[in-house]
Amino acid sequence: MEGANFQPALALREHMLGGQRTSPLEAMLLFGVQNPNAEFTRLKKEGFLVKSQKVSMAKIIRRINQFALCSTPSNLPFREINMTEYWIGR
């Protein structure tokens, strides 16, 4: 498609509106969003109920590996590291 261009923030928004959870790491790696937290804040300001919870990094890496190859250094305790995932609530 000539003239069509990929919009990372729009792709993230559509992913979340589709009921999917995402983390800042996923937003950067899978969608190319440079500042995911700004996008989450923008969604909140537009009236969406953006919820969050802490999950292990292992869960996020497992989700990323459904779409891309992502591995952690062997000495990184990724099961013990907590990250935040976000989703649009109802």
Residue pairs with C-beta under 8 A, 6 or more apart in sequence:
6 32
8 31
8 32
8 33
8 34
9 31
9 33
9 39
9 42
11 31
11 32
12 22
12 27
12 31
12 33
12 36
12 39
13 39
13 43
15 22
15 31
16 22
16 43
16 86
16 87
16 88
17 88
19 87
19 88
20 87
21 63
21 85
21 86
21 87
22 36
22 85
22 86
22 87
23 36
23 55
23 60
23 83
23 84
23 85
23 86
24 36
24 37
24 83
24 84
25 60
25 64
25 83
26 60
26 63
26 64
27 33
27 36
27 39
28 34
28 36
29 64
29 68
29 70
30 64
30 67
30 68
33 39
40 50
40 86
43 50
43 88
44 50
48 88
49 88
49 89
49 90
50 86
50 87
50 88
50 89
51 86
51 87
51 88
51 89
52 84
52 85
52 86
52 87
53 84
53 85
54 82
54 83
54 84
55 82
55 83
55 84
55 85
56 78
56 79
56 80
56 81
56 82
56 83
57 72
57 78
57 79
57 81
57 82
57 83
58 78
58 79
59 85
60 83
60 85
61 70
61 71
61 72
61 78
64 70
72 78
